Amino acid sequence: MDIQVKIGLRIKELRKAKGLSQEQLALKAEIDRTYMASVENGKRNVAVVNVEKIIGALGENFESFFKGFDKEQ
Amino acid sequence: MDIQVKIGLRIKELRKAKGLSQEQLALKAEIDRTYMASVENGKRNVAVVNVEKIIGALGENFESFFKGFDKEQ
């Protein structure tokens, strides 16, 4: 699966697990809501600075965010 | 530490552990050599598609690349 799509799915999975709406997550991460939507939809080749913002807003860190990541289909 | 710098240092550490030159890694990753140098030097807000290429060329995956990442200073 495309890396952009995998990252988007992982963000969505964690966001839902935390009970956050896309808009709430975007606000916490200080990222534009439409940009966040396109990241979740796998439409963005998101850069690490924004990945860090999103991971932080999800209450995760890089290690926990990517744990098991490569096994997912 | 800045996320760009942390990623660059991690790439450098793994590259050296594999005995690869910056040029060899750039070739394997199919990334321009000067771009690779700037990524290692923490000068690039590198996007996930390129992170994936570099991680693959290092023989790592996302989980192994980011293991212990957040504890490093």
Backbone of each chain as nested JSON, in Angstrom:
{
  "chains": [
    {"id": "A", "residues": [
      {"number": 1, "name": "MET", "atoms": {"N": [0.847, -1.21, 0.0], "CA": [0.0, 0.0, 0.0], "C": [0.879, 1.256, 0.0]}},
      {"number": 2, "name": "ASP", "atoms": {"N": [0.417, 2.234, -0.691], "CA": [1.104, 3.524, -0.795], "C": [1.364, 4.113, 0.604]}},
      {"number": 3, "name": "ILE", "atoms": {"N": [2.572, 4.604, 0.803], "CA": [2.945, 5.134, 2.118], "C": [2.023, 6.279, 2.558]}},
      {"number": 4, "name": "GLN", "atoms": {"N": [1.613, 7.109, 1.615], "CA": [0.725, 8.225, 1.97], "C": [-0.617, 7.691, 2.492]}},
      {"number": 5, "name": "VAL", "atoms": {"N": [-1.094, 6.638, 1.83], "CA": [-2.381, 6.043, 2.228], "C": [-2.247, 5.38, 3.604]}},
      {"number": 6, "name": "LYS", "atoms": {"N": [-1.13, 4.677, 3.814], "CA": [-0.911, 3.999, 5.097], "C": [-0.847, 4.994, 6.256]}},
      {"number": 7, "name": "ILE", "atoms": {"N": [-0.156, 6.099, 6.033], "CA": [-0.048, 7.12, 7.087], "C": [-1.428, 7.718, 7.375]}},
      {"number": 8, "name": "GLY", "atoms": {"N": [-2.167, 7.989, 6.32], "CA": [-3.51, 8.548, 6.486], "C": [-4.41, 7.622, 7.283]}},
      {"number": 9, "name": "LEU", "atoms": {"N": [-4.341, 6.326, 6.971], "CA": [-5.183, 5.353, 7.67], "C": [-4.794, 5.238, 9.147]}},
      {"number": 10, "name": "ARG", "atoms": {"N": [-3.489, 5.3, 9.39], "CA": [-3.009, 5.196, 10.782], "C": [-3.476, 6.403, 11.598]}},
      {"number": 11, "name": "ILE", "atoms": {"N": [-3.405, 7.596, 10.981], "CA": [-3.873, 8.814, 11.665], "C": [-5.359, 8.685, 11.981]}},
      {"number": 12, "name": "LYS", "atoms": {"N": [-6.122, 8.228, 10.987], "CA": [-7.572, 8.106, 11.158], "C": [-7.912, 7.119, 12.275]}},
      {"number": 13, "name": "GLU", "atoms": {"N": [-7.205, 5.987, 12.269], "CA": [-7.427, 4.945, 13.275], "C": [-7.174, 5.502, 14.687]}},
      {"number": 14, "name": "LEU", "atoms": {"N": [-6.053, 6.194, 14.858], "CA": [-5.7, 6.733, 16.178], "C": [-6.631, 7.886, 16.566]}},
      {"number": 15, "name": "ARG", "atoms": {"N": [-6.977, 8.713, 15.582], "CA": [-7.887, 9.833, 15.85], "C": [-9.227, 9.317, 16.369]}},
      {"number": 16, "name": "LYS", "atoms": {"N": [-9.753, 8.283, 15.71], "CA": [-11.052, 7.731, 16.124], "C": [-10.937, 7.065, 17.499]}},
      {"number": 17, "name": "ALA", "atoms": {"N": [-9.802, 6.396, 17.735], "CA": [-9.595, 5.74, 19.033], "C": [-9.587, 6.773, 20.166]}},
      {"number": 18, "name": "LYS", "atoms": {"N": [-9.168, 7.999, 19.858], "CA": [-9.131, 9.063, 20.875], "C": [-10.445, 9.844, 20.913]}},
      {"number": 19, "name": "GLY", "atoms": {"N": [-11.381, 9.493, 20.039], "CA": [-12.66, 10.184, 20.021], "C": [-12.575, 11.615, 19.516]}},
      {"number": 20, "name": "LEU", "atoms": {"N": [-11.623, 11.89, 18.643], "CA": [-11.48, 13.243, 18.091], "C": [-12.091, 13.327, 16.703]}},
      {"number": 21, "name": "SER", "atoms": {"N": [-12.706, 14.462, 16.407], "CA": [-13.141, 14.715, 15.032], "C": [-11.912, 15.185, 14.242]}},
      {"number": 22, "name": "GLN", "atoms": {"N": [-12.038, 15.145, 12.92], "CA": [-10.942, 15.617, 12.075], "C": [-10.639, 17.09, 12.388]}},
      {"number": 23, "name": "GLU", "atoms": {"N": [-11.685, 17.836, 12.625], "CA": [-11.517, 19.269, 12.913], "C": [-10.804, 19.486, 14.254]}},
      {"number": 24, "name": "GLN", "atoms": {"N": [-11.187, 18.707, 15.256], "CA": [-10.526, 18.822, 16.567], "C": [-9.039, 18.491, 16.473]}},
      {"number": 25, "name": "LEU", "atoms": {"N": [-8.746, 17.425, 15.708], "CA": [-7.34, 17.039, 15.556], "C": [-6.555, 18.126, 14.818]}},
      {"number": 26, "name": "ALA", "atoms": {"N": [-7.162, 18.673, 13.77], "CA": [-6.507, 19.737, 13.002], "C": [-6.196, 20.939, 13.903]}},
      {"number": 27, "name": "LEU", "atoms": {"N": [-7.154, 21.295, 14.753], "CA": [-6.966, 22.418, 15.675], "C": [-5.816, 22.14, 16.641]}},
      {"number": 28, "name": "LYS", "atoms": {"N": [-5.835, 20.934, 17.238], "CA": [-4.773, 20.562, 18.187], "C": [-3.398, 20.57, 17.523]}},
      {"number": 29, "name": "ALA", "atoms": {"N": [-3.372, 20.082, 16.28], "CA": [-2.094, 19.968, 15.562], "C": [-1.672, 21.296, 14.924]}},
      {"number": 30, "name": "GLU", "atoms": {"N": [-2.594, 22.278, 14.959], "CA": [-2.351, 23.572, 14.293], "C": [-2.063, 23.379, 12.809]}},
      {"number": 31, "name": "ILE", "atoms": {"N": [-2.934, 22.564, 12.228], "CA": [-2.844, 22.282, 10.793], "C": [-4.204, 22.62, 10.178]}},
      {"number": 32, "name": "ASP", "atoms": {"N": [-4.17, 23.173, 8.999], "CA": [-5.41, 23.527, 8.301], "C": [-6.31, 22.29, 8.156]}},
      {"number": 33, "name": "ARG", "atoms": {"N": [-7.601, 22.487, 8.393], "CA": [-8.558, 21.379, 8.401], "C": [-8.63, 20.66, 7.047]}},
      {"number": 34, "name": "THR", "atoms": {"N": [-8.584, 21.409, 5.971], "CA": [-8.663, 20.764, 4.649], "C": [-7.367, 20.012, 4.329]}},
      {"number": 35, "name": "TYR", "atoms": {"N": [-6.243, 20.549, 4.831], "CA": [-4.965, 19.846, 4.663], "C": [-5.017, 18.531, 5.437]}},
      {"number": 36, "name": "MET", "atoms": {"N": [-5.525, 18.596, 6.677], "CA": [-5.639, 17.379, 7.507], "C": [-6.51, 16.333, 6.803]}},
      {"number": 37, "name": "ALA", "atoms": {"N": [-7.599, 16.785, 6.212], "CA": [-8.486, 15.855, 5.503], "C": [-7.74, 15.163, 4.363]}},
      {"number": 38, "name": "SER", "atoms": {"N": [-6.947, 15.926, 3.628], "CA": [-6.236, 15.331, 2.492], "C": [-5.109, 14.406, 2.956]}},
      {"number": 39, "name": "VAL", "atoms": {"N": [-4.515, 14.702, 4.111], "CA": [-3.505, 13.79, 4.672], "C": [-4.178, 12.462, 5.028]}},
      {"number": 40, "name": "GLU", "atoms": {"N": [-5.307, 12.547, 5.719], "CA": [-6.021, 11.316, 6.117], "C": [-6.465, 10.509, 4.902]}},
      {"number": 41, "name": "ASN", "atoms": {"N": [-6.784, 11.197, 3.845], "CA": [-7.221, 10.511, 2.627], "C": [-6.057, 10.014, 1.767]}},
      {"number": 42, "name": "GLY", "atoms": {"N": [-4.834, 10.168, 2.269], "CA": [-3.666, 9.656, 1.556], "C": [-3.307, 10.453, 0.323]}},
      {"number": 43, "name": "LYS", "atoms": {"N": [-3.776, 11.697, 0.283], "CA": [-3.561, 12.531, -0.907], "C": [-2.321, 13.431, -0.785]}},
      {"number": 44, "name": "ARG", "atoms": {"N": [-1.663, 13.382, 0.379], "CA": [-0.54, 14.288, 0.604], "C": [0.75, 13.534, 0.92]}},
      {"number": 45, "name": "ASN", "atoms": {"N": [1.804, 13.982, 0.29], "CA": [3.139, 13.482, 0.605], "C": [3.647, 14.338, 1.772]}},
      {"number": 46, "name": "VAL", "atoms": {"N": [3.038, 14.092, 2.922], "CA": [3.219, 14.95, 4.094], "C": [4.678, 14.937, 4.584]}},
      {"number": 47, "name": "ALA", "atoms": {"N": [5.145, 16.1, 4.985], "CA": [6.538, 16.25, 5.426], "C": [6.647, 16.007, 6.93]}},
      {"number": 48, "name": "VAL", "atoms": {"N": [7.859, 15.647, 7.355], "CA": [8.049, 15.198, 8.74], "C": [7.648, 16.231, 9.797]}},
      {"number": 49, "name": "VAL", "atoms": {"N": [7.795, 17.517, 9.484], "CA": [7.412, 18.527, 10.469], "C": [5.905, 18.454, 10.75]}},
      {"number": 50, "name": "ASN", "atoms": {"N": [5.114, 18.208, 9.706], "CA": [3.674, 18.07, 9.916], "C": [3.304, 16.716, 10.526]}},
      {"number": 51, "name": "VAL", "atoms": {"N": [4.049, 15.679, 10.151], "CA": [3.825, 14.364, 10.783], "C": [4.038, 14.498, 12.295]}},
      {"number": 52, "name": "GLU", "atoms": {"N": [5.082, 15.214, 12.676], "CA": [5.381, 15.411, 14.103], "C": [4.23, 16.145, 14.813]}},
      {"number": 53, "name": "LYS", "atoms": {"N": [3.698, 17.174, 14.162], "CA": [2.574, 17.925, 14.758], "C": [1.36, 17.021, 14.974]}},
      {"number": 54, "name": "ILE", "atoms": {"N": [1.071, 16.2, 13.96], "CA": [-0.108, 15.332, 14.031], "C": [0.096, 14.251, 15.089]}},
      {"number": 55, "name": "ILE", "atoms": {"N": [1.283, 13.641, 15.101], "CA": [1.581, 12.6, 16.085], "C": [1.444, 13.168, 17.499]}},
      {"number": 56, "name": "GLY", "atoms": {"N": [1.972, 14.372, 17.7], "CA": [1.882, 15.021, 19.008], "C": [0.434, 15.293, 19.399]}},
      {"number": 57, "name": "ALA", "atoms": {"N": [-0.365, 15.76, 18.448], "CA": [-1.767, 16.074, 18.722], "C": [-2.565, 14.812, 19.034]}},
      {"number": 58, "name": "LEU", "atoms": {"N": [-2.094, 13.677, 18.55], "CA": [-2.743, 12.389, 18.828], "C": [-2.278, 11.818, 20.174]}},
      {"number": 59, "name": "GLY", "atoms": {"N": [-1.322, 12.497, 20.808], "CA": [-0.791, 12.008, 22.086], "C": [0.154, 10.829, 21.901]}},
      {"number": 60, "name": "GLU", "atoms": {"N": [0.673, 10.697, 20.695], "CA": [1.594, 9.593, 20.407], "C": [3.008, 10.136, 20.238]}},
      {"number": 61, "name": "ASN", "atoms": {"N": [3.949, 9.236, 20.027], "CA": [5.283, 9.656, 19.601], "C": [5.642, 8.828, 18.36]}},
      {"number": 62, "name": "PHE", "atoms": {"N": [6.794, 9.101, 17.759], "CA": [7.134, 8.414, 16.505], "C": [7.194, 6.898, 16.691]}},
      {"number": 63, "name": "GLU", "atoms": {"N": [7.775, 6.474, 17.809], "CA": [7.887, 5.03, 18.032], "C": [6.511, 4.378, 18.137]}},
      {"number": 64, "name": "SER", "atoms": {"N": [5.625, 4.966, 18.92], "CA": [4.302, 4.341, 19.087], "C": [3.472, 4.465, 17.808]}},
      {"number": 65, "name": "PHE", "atoms": {"N": [3.616, 5.579, 17.113], "CA": [2.85, 5.777, 15.871], "C": [3.209, 4.714, 14.833]}},
      {"number": 66, "name": "PHE", "atoms": {"N": [4.493, 4.385, 14.732], "CA": [4.936, 3.464, 13.673], "C": [5.064, 2.014, 14.147]}},
      {"number": 67, "name": "LYS", "atoms": {"N": [4.671, 1.746, 15.377], "CA": [4.743, 0.368, 15.885], "C": [3.757, -0.517, 15.107]}},
      {"number": 68, "name": "GLY", "atoms": {"N": [4.263, -1.572, 14.509], "CA": [3.406, -2.488, 13.747], "C": [3.002, -1.948, 12.391]}},
      {"number": 69, "name": "PHE", "atoms": {"N": [3.476, -0.751, 12.07], "CA": [3.075, -0.037, 10.853], "C": [3.364, -0.838, 9.584]}},
      {"number": 70, "name": "ASP", "atoms": {"N": [4.524, -1.474, 9.543], "CA": [4.971, -2.137, 8.307], "C": [4.266, -3.462, 8.058]}},
      {"number": 71, "name": "LYS", "atoms": {"N": [3.596, -3.975, 9.098], "CA": [2.894, -5.26, 8.936], "C": [1.486, -5.049, 8.378]}},
      {"number": 72, "name": "GLU", "atoms": {"N": [0.995, -3.821, 8.509], "CA": [-0.374, -3.546, 8.042], "C": [-0.464, -3.581, 6.522]}},
      {"number": 73, "name": "GLN", "atoms": {"N": [-1.573, -4.076, 6.036], "CA": [-1.773, -4.158, 4.578], "C": [-2.527, -2.951, 4.075]}}
    ]},
    {"id": "B", "residues": [
      {"number": 1, "name": "MET", "atoms": {"N": [15.191, 18.413, 20.355], "CA": [15.904, 18.601, 19.082], "C": [14.918, 18.636, 17.915]}},
      {"number": 2, "name": "ASP", "atoms": {"N": [15.225, 19.461, 16.979], "CA": [14.421, 19.607, 15.765], "C": [14.224, 18.264, 15.06]}},
      {"number": 3, "name": "ILE", "atoms": {"N": [13.0, 18.006, 14.658], "CA": [12.681, 16.716, 14.028], "C": [13.534, 16.458, 12.774]}},
      {"number": 4, "name": "GLN", "atoms": {"N": [13.793, 17.506, 12.01], "CA": [14.614, 17.335, 10.796], "C": [16.027, 16.884, 11.163]}},
      {"number": 5, "name": "VAL", "atoms": {"N": [16.537, 17.48, 12.221], "CA": [17.893, 17.137, 12.679], "C": [17.927, 15.704, 13.21]}},
      {"number": 6, "name": "LYS", "atoms": {"N": [16.894, 15.345, 13.977], "CA": [16.833, 13.988, 14.543], "C": [16.794, 12.925, 13.448]}},
      {"number": 7, "name": "ILE", "atoms": {"N": [15.979, 13.185, 12.425], "CA": [15.864, 12.225, 11.315], "C": [17.203, 12.115, 10.588]}},
      {"number": 8, "name": "GLY", "atoms": {"N": [17.843, 13.241, 10.37], "CA": [19.137, 13.23, 9.692], "C": [20.178, 12.433, 10.462]}},
      {"number": 9, "name": "LEU", "atoms": {"N": [20.193, 12.636, 11.77], "CA": [21.172, 11.923, 12.601], "C": [20.908, 10.424, 12.6]}},
      {"number": 10, "name": "ARG", "atoms": {"N": [19.629, 10.067, 12.608], "CA": [19.262, 8.639, 12.616], "C": [19.692, 7.987, 11.297]}},
      {"number": 11, "name": "ILE", "atoms": {"N": [19.472, 8.691, 10.191], "CA": [19.885, 8.168, 8.884], "C": [21.404, 7.977, 8.868]}},
      {"number": 12, "name": "LYS", "atoms": {"N": [22.107, 8.988, 9.344], "CA": [23.571, 8.932, 9.346], "C": [24.085, 7.756, 10.186]}},
      {"number": 13, "name": "GLU", "atoms": {"N": [23.484, 7.605, 11.359], "CA": [23.871, 6.526, 12.282], "C": [23.674, 5.159, 11.607]}},
      {"number": 14, "name": "LEU", "atoms": {"N": [22.52, 4.967, 11.003], "CA": [22.223, 3.668, 10.367], "C": [23.086, 3.468, 9.12]}},
      {"number": 15, "name": "ARG", "atoms": {"N": [23.282, 4.539, 8.359], "CA": [24.103, 4.447, 7.152], "C": [25.522, 4.008, 7.512]}},
      {"number": 16, "name": "LYS", "atoms": {"N": [26.074, 4.613, 8.542], "CA": [27.444, 4.257, 8.957], "C": [27.491, 2.825, 9.481]}},
      {"number": 17, "name": "ALA", "atoms": {"N": [26.457, 2.431, 10.21], "CA": [26.406, 1.063, 10.747], "C": [26.393, 0.034, 9.616]}},
      {"number": 18, "name": "LYS", "atoms": {"N": [25.835, 0.411, 8.468], "CA": [25.79, -0.497, 7.315], "C": [27.037, -0.346, 6.432]}},
      {"number": 19, "name": "GLY", "atoms": {"N": [27.907, 0.569, 6.797], "CA": [29.127, 0.764, 6.017], "C": [28.892, 1.377, 4.649]}},
      {"number": 20, "name": "LEU", "atoms": {"N": [27.854, 2.185, 4.537], "CA": [27.551, 2.844, 3.258], "C": [28.052, 4.283, 3.259]}},
      {"number": 21, "name": "SER", "atoms": {"N": [28.538, 4.734, 2.103], "CA": [28.837, 6.158, 1.965], "C": [27.52, 6.877, 1.681]}},
      {"number": 22, "name": "GLN", "atoms": {"N": [27.548, 8.198, 1.838], "CA": [26.348, 8.989, 1.541], "C": [25.944, 8.784, 0.068]}},
      {"number": 23, "name": "GLU", "atoms": {"N": [26.947, 8.7, -0.781], "CA": [26.672, 8.535, -2.208], "C": [26.057, 7.164, -2.502]}},
      {"number": 24, "name": "GLN", "atoms": {"N": [26.57, 6.133, -1.871], "CA": [26.001, 4.795, -2.065], "C": [24.551, 4.739, -1.592]}},
      {"number": 25, "name": "LEU", "atoms": {"N": [24.29, 5.36, -0.45], "CA": [22.914, 5.36, 0.061], "C": [21.989, 6.129, -0.881]}},
      {"number": 26, "name": "ALA", "atoms": {"N": [22.459, 7.267, -1.365], "CA": [21.658, 8.07, -2.291], "C": [21.318, 7.259, -3.547]}},
      {"number": 27, "name": "LEU", "atoms": {"N": [22.31, 6.543, -4.055], "CA": [22.089, 5.708, -5.241], "C": [21.049, 4.632, -4.979]}},
      {"number": 28, "name": "LYS", "atoms": {"N": [21.208, 3.926, -3.845], "CA": [20.267, 2.856, -3.488], "C": [18.844, 3.4, -3.314]}},
      {"number": 29, "name": "ALA", "atoms": {"N": [18.766, 4.578, -2.709], "CA": [17.453, 5.171, -2.426], "C": [16.872, 5.888, -3.644]}},
      {"number": 30, "name": "GLU", "atoms": {"N": [17.691, 6.016, -4.687], "CA": [17.296, 6.774, -5.881], "C": [16.915, 8.208, -5.53]}},
      {"number": 31, "name": "ILE", "atoms": {"N": [17.802, 8.801, -4.734], "CA": [17.622, 10.185, -4.304], "C": [18.886, 10.942, -4.687]}},
      {"number": 32, "name": "ASP", "atoms": {"N": [18.711, 12.16, -5.112], "CA": [19.856, 12.986, -5.491], "C": [20.852, 13.101, -4.328]}},
      {"number": 33, "name": "ARG", "atoms": {"N": [22.141, 12.994, -4.644], "CA": [23.184, 12.977, -3.617], "C": [23.215, 14.255, -2.777]}},
      {"number": 34, "name": "THR", "atoms": {"N": [23.014, 15.393, -3.42], "CA": [23.058, 16.647, -2.659], "C": [21.81, 16.784, -1.774]}},
      {"number": 35, "name": "TYR", "atoms": {"N": [20.699, 16.239, -2.274], "CA": [19.469, 16.222, -1.457], "C": [19.705, 15.342, -0.236]}},
      {"number": 36, "name": "MET", "atoms": {"N": [20.289, 14.155, -0.455], "CA": [20.57, 13.232, 0.654], "C": [21.473, 13.9, 1.693]}},
      {"number": 37, "name": "ALA", "atoms": {"N": [22.474, 14.628, 1.219], "CA": [23.381, 15.321, 2.15], "C": [22.603, 16.33, 2.992]}},
      {"number": 38, "name": "SER", "atoms": {"N": [21.686, 17.057, 2.38], "CA": [20.948, 18.073, 3.139], "C": [19.947, 17.431, 4.106]}},
      {"number": 39, "name": "VAL", "atoms": {"N": [19.433, 16.255, 3.736], "CA": [18.542, 15.531, 4.665], "C": [19.35, 15.115, 5.898]}},
      {"number": 40, "name": "GLU", "atoms": {"N": [20.522, 14.531, 5.665], "CA": [21.365, 14.089, 6.786], "C": [21.778, 15.259, 7.671]}},
      {"number": 41, "name": "ASN", "atoms": {"N": [21.948, 16.406, 7.062], "CA": [22.354, 17.585, 7.828], "C": [21.176, 18.298, 8.497]}},
      {"number": 42, "name": "GLY", "atoms": {"N": [19.989, 17.699, 8.392], "CA": [18.824, 18.262, 9.07], "C": [18.297, 19.523, 8.42]}},
      {"number": 43, "name": "LYS", "atoms": {"N": [18.645, 19.723, 7.156], "CA": [18.26, 20.96, 6.459], "C": [16.964, 20.801, 5.654]}},
      {"number": 44, "name": "ARG", "atoms": {"N": [16.403, 19.594, 5.635], "CA": [15.223, 19.357, 4.808], "C": [14.039, 18.856, 5.629]}},
      {"number": 45, "name": "ASN", "atoms": {"N": [12.9, 19.447, 5.337], "CA": [11.645, 18.959, 5.906], "C": [11.165, 17.836, 4.989]}},
      {"number": 46, "name": "VAL", "atoms": {"N": [11.877, 16.719, 5.058], "CA": [11.715, 15.63, 4.095], "C": [10.305, 15.013, 4.171]}},
      {"number": 47, "name": "ALA", "atoms": {"N": [9.763, 14.686, 3.025], "CA": [8.406, 14.146, 2.942], "C": [8.438, 12.622, 3.049]}},
      {"number": 48, "name": "VAL", "atoms": {"N": [7.302, 12.059, 3.451], "CA": [7.255, 10.627, 3.774], "C": [7.649, 9.706, 2.615]}},
      {"number": 49, "name": "VAL", "atoms": {"N": [7.363, 10.116, 1.39], "CA": [7.737, 9.268, 0.246], "C": [9.259, 9.115, 0.176]}},
      {"number": 50, "name": "ASN", "atoms": {"N": [9.984, 10.195, 0.459], "CA": [11.449, 10.1, 0.469], "C": [11.973, 9.401, 1.72]}},
      {"number": 51, "name": "VAL", "atoms": {"N": [11.296, 9.613, 2.843], "CA": [11.683, 8.884, 4.067], "C": [11.568, 7.381, 3.8]}},
      {"number": 52, "name": "GLU", "atoms": {"N": [10.508, 6.984, 3.138], "CA": [10.3, 5.556, 2.824], "C": [11.443, 5.018, 1.946]}},
      {"number": 53, "name": "LYS", "atoms": {"N": [11.834, 5.791, 0.949], "CA": [12.926, 5.365, 0.061], "C": [14.225, 5.179, 0.842]}},
      {"number": 54, "name": "ILE", "atoms": {"N": [14.512, 6.14, 1.721], "CA": [15.765, 6.096, 2.491], "C": [15.743, 4.924, 3.474]}},
      {"number": 55, "name": "ILE", "atoms": {"N": [14.61, 4.762, 4.168], "CA": [14.479, 3.659, 5.127], "C": [14.673, 2.324, 4.412]}},
      {"number": 56, "name": "GLY", "atoms": {"N": [14.069, 2.193, 3.246], "CA": [14.206, 0.962, 2.465], "C": [15.648, 0.712, 2.043]}},
      {"number": 57, "name": "ALA", "atoms": {"N": [16.318, 1.767, 1.605], "CA": [17.705, 1.642, 1.149], "C": [18.644, 1.293, 2.311]}},
      {"number": 58, "name": "LEU", "atoms": {"N": [18.222, 1.634, 3.532], "CA": [19.005, 1.29, 4.722], "C": [18.706, -0.136, 5.197]}},
      {"number": 59, "name": "GLY", "atoms": {"N": [17.752, -0.779, 4.533], "CA": [17.369, -2.139, 4.936], "C": [16.524, -2.152, 6.203]}},
      {"number": 60, "name": "GLU", "atoms": {"N": [15.897, -1.015, 6.484], "CA": [15.058, -0.91, 7.68], "C": [13.595, -0.814, 7.267]}},
      {"number": 61, "name": "ASN", "atoms": {"N": [12.731, -0.778, 8.253], "CA": [11.334, -0.428, 7.989], "C": [10.958, 0.703, 8.961]}},
      {"number": 62, "name": "PHE", "atoms": {"N": [9.741, 1.222, 8.831], "CA": [9.361, 2.375, 9.662], "C": [9.462, 2.04, 11.153]}},
      {"number": 63, "name": "GLU", "atoms": {"N": [9.013, 0.845, 11.517], "CA": [9.041, 0.483, 12.94], "C": [10.473, 0.445, 13.476]}},
      {"number": 64, "name": "SER", "atoms": {"N": [11.366, -0.196, 12.734], "CA": [12.744, -0.312, 13.23], "C": [13.458, 1.045, 13.169]}},
      {"number": 65, "name": "PHE", "atoms": {"N": [13.157, 1.818, 12.143], "CA": [13.801, 3.135, 12.011], "C": [13.464, 4.037, 13.197]}},
      {"number": 66, "name": "PHE", "atoms": {"N": [12.204, 4.002, 13.629], "CA": [11.76, 4.923, 14.681], "C": [11.801, 4.31, 16.086]}},
      {"number": 67, "name": "LYS", "atoms": {"N": [12.317, 3.099, 16.199], "CA": [12.398, 2.461, 17.522], "C": [13.394, 3.234, 18.394]}},
      {"number": 68, "name": "GLY", "atoms": {"N": [12.94, 3.68, 19.548], "CA": [13.804, 4.432, 20.466], "C": [14.05, 5.868, 20.025]}},
      {"number": 69, "name": "PHE", "atoms": {"N": [13.441, 6.243, 18.915], "CA": [13.676, 7.554, 18.298], "C": [13.355, 8.722, 19.23]}},
      {"number": 70, "name": "ASP", "atoms": {"N": [12.266, 8.597, 19.968], "CA": [11.786, 9.721, 20.771], "C": [12.594, 9.92, 22.049]}},
      {"number": 71, "name": "LYS", "atoms": {"N": [13.378, 8.913, 22.408], "CA": [14.185, 9.026, 23.637], "C": [15.515, 9.704, 23.368]}},
      {"number": 72, "name": "GLU", "atoms": {"N": [15.902, 9.742, 22.084], "CA": [17.204, 10.34, 21.754], "C": [17.182, 11.851, 21.916]}},
      {"number": 73, "name": "GLN", "atoms": {"N": [18.288, 12.383, 22.376], "CA": [18.376, 13.85, 22.582], "C": [19.008, 14.518, 21.371]}}
    ]}
  ]
}
